[in-house]
Amino acid sequence: MFSLSGKTIAVIGAGSGIGQAVAIGAAQQGGHVICLDLNADGAAATAATITKARGSADSGAVDITNVTSVRDALANSLHGRSGLDGLVCTPAINVRKPILKYTGEEFDRVVNVNLRGNFNVLQAAGQLMVLQKSGSIVLFSSIRSLVTEPGQSAYSMTKAGIVQLVRTAATEWGEQGVRVNAVGPGVVETPLTAPIKAQPEWYKAYADKTPMKRWAKAAEMAGPTIFLLSDAASYVTGTILFADGGWLANDGRFTPPGI
């Protein structure tokens, strides 16, 4: 029931990080993967990795902040195929600054990618899936949808907004057989978090916050995502699946003596 055999899965953000790991994982489960990214060369490299391993993949470029680009990318990728069974969208940006130092341009940039971009993708995929009366959409939120820290105002706001987008779409499209969910990672080693990894004290503090005492690898986000795409999650919609190493369960950084 976890197989994606015979399914066509579009992965936006497939050029690197979590998106790349999800694309490779989906291909390993038998899906035909459409690797899409703003970085067309990165998407093509991921597709080449998949085909080299005897998987099935195509690639293309997409700018999620441009709704026409999103619609065209999906339409072009599906040419000659029966439909779109699943779609995953992973891209996000972050500007870490205190609220009082945030500029309007920085705020707009984060919101345009993280919220408007995901809305564009959700809408374009939904238009296709509602017509075919089937499909699964997975957007990427974060632990920051529930908890935050100094400097994360705009990012946290957008990640909480993605959860509400997912819930609303699930209520609107459920009768048409379309499921919509989110994955909520904790700290994951990706290009986005490379500046943190470069600072040992900061990197260790995040690792110590999780009961597992480590960061996640990007590949560890593939399993939860593939579950939501697969028939194993046929009655799962309108929710967020946290893959956070126990971050949200850990209410403190000190274990009392004798425990």
N, C-alpha and C positions, 0 to 999 in steps of 0.2 A: 504493500500500500504506500510505501515511501518512494516508489519508482517514479521517474519523470519520463519514462520511455514513451515515445510517440508524441510528446508535448513540445510546443514551441515556447521558449522562455526568453524574454528580452531582459537584459541586465544593463541598466544605465549606471555608469561609473565603473565599467568593467576594465578600464585601463590600468587600474592599480588598487592596492589596498583591499578593503572588504569586498568591493564590487568584483575585483578580479578573482578573489577566492570563491565568491558565490558562483560566478560564471563557470569556473573550473569544476566546482562541486556539482552544479546542475548538469553539466555534461557527463560527469562520472556516473550520475544516476540515470543516464540515458536520454536526457533532453537535447533537443536542437537549440543551441544558445545563440541569441543575437547579441553580440558584444557591442555596446554603444558607449561613447565617451566624448567629452569635449576634445580630448586628445585622441584624434583618429588613429595615430600611429600606435598608441598604447592599446587601444581596443583591438587593432589588427594583430598586435603581438600576442594578446591573450587568446584571440581566435586561433592563431597559428599554434600556440601551445596546446590548445584543445585538439585540433586536428592532427597534430603530431602524435598525440596519445590515442589516436583513432576515435576521437569524439567528433561531434558534428557542430560546426559553428560558422557564423558569418560575422561581419563587423561593419560599423559605420560611425559617422560623427553625429553628435547632437549637442545642442546648447539648450539646457532645460529652462533657461530664463526667456527663451523665445518660443512661444507656443507653436508657431508655424514650423520651426525646426523640429520640435518634438513630434508633431503630427506627420511631417514628411519622413522623418527617420523611421517611425513605426510603419508607415505605409510602404516605404521602399523596402524595408527589411522583410515584410510579410508577402512581398510579391511572389505569387506562385505557391504560397502556403495556405492551408485551410483556415487558419485563425491564430489568435494569440491566446495561449493557455495561461501564461503567467508573466508578470512583470515585476521587476525589482528596481528600486531607485535608491542609491546610496549617497550621492554627492552632498556635501555640506561644506560651509566655510565658517570660520570663527575669528573674531577680532576680540582678543582678551584685553579689556580696558575697564576701569571703573566708570560707572554711569556718568559721573560729572566730567569725565574727560572724553566721552564718546562724541564723535562728530556726526552730523547728519548724514554725510556721505558714507561713513562706515556703517551706520545703522541701516541705511537703505541697501547697501551691498549685501549684508548678511541676510536681511529679510528677502531680498530679491532672489537669492539662490535657495535659501533653506525653506522659505514658505512659498513664494510665488513659483519657484521652479518645481517644487513638489506638487503644487496645485496644477500646474500645466501638465505634468506627467500623469497625475491622477485623472484629470479630465480627459486627456487624449486616450489613455488606456480604457477608461470607463466607457467612452463612446463606442469603442470597438467591442468590448466584452458584453455590454448591455444588449447590443444587436445580436450577438451570437448566443446570448443567454448562458454564458459560462465564463469562468476565469478567476484567477487569484492575483491580487495586487499586494505587494509588500513594500511599504515605505520604511525608511530608517529614522527612528527617533533616538532616544538616549536616556540614560539615567537622569540627565539634566532636565527631563520633562517633569521630574518629581522633586529632585534635590539640586541645589546649586551651590555656588561659592563666589567670592568676590571676583569681579571681572567677567562674569559669564551672563550678563543680563540679556543681551540680544540673542545669543545662542540658545540659552535656556528657554526664552520666550518662544523661539521658533520651533524648538523640539517639542514643547508642550502643544503648540499649535498643530503640529503634524498628527499628534494623537487624536485631536478633535476632528481633523480632516478625515482620518481613517474611520472614526466612529460614525461620522455623518454619512460618508460614502457607503459604509456597510448598511446603514438603515435605508438608504435610498435605493440600493441596487440588490439587496438580498433576494427579493422576489424574482429577479432576473437571473439568479444563479451565480452572481458575482460576489466573491469574498474579498474583503479588504482588511488587512492587518498591518501591524508595525512590529519591528524588532527594536529592542532597546538595549544597545550595548553598554557595557561599562567602559573601562579604559582598555583600548585596543592599540596595538603597535601598528600604526599606519603612517603615511606621509603627513597627515594632518597633525598627528601627535608627536612628530619627530622633534620639535623644539623642546618638548617636555622631557623626552628621553635623553636629550643632550645635557640636561641638568640633573645630576645623580640624586641630589637631595629631594627634588621635586618628584622624580621618577620613583624613588623608594617610598615616599609618602603615599603616593597613589597605590603602589603595590601593597603596602601595609594596611591600607583601608579595607582591602578585601580579605575575607576569611581564607581564601586560597593563597594569599600573599604573593600574587604575581599578576602581571598584565595578561590580557588575552592575545593570542595570535589571530591575525585576520581570518585564517582558515577555520577558527572556532565559531565564527559567525555564519558559516555556510550551513551547518546542520540545522540550526533553528529556522533559518530562512527556507531551506528546502522542505522542511516539515510543513511550513505554512503554505508552500506552493503545491504540495502533494495532496493526494486523496486521503492521506492519513489525517489531514486537518479539514475534512469535508464539512464539519459542523463548527468550525472555528472562524469567527468573523467579528470585526469591530473591537478588537482587543490589541494589547501590546504584550509581546513576549520578551521579558527581560533576560538577557544573557550577560550578566554582570559580575560573575564570580562571587556573588553574595554581597556585593557592595551595599545594596539597599536594605539588606537584613542586618547589617553591622552597625549598631548604634553606639559607637564609641571606639576608642583606640587603646584602651587599657584593660587588660585582663587581671582581675583582682587575684592576690596570692591564694594558692590552694585550689584554684579552679582548673 
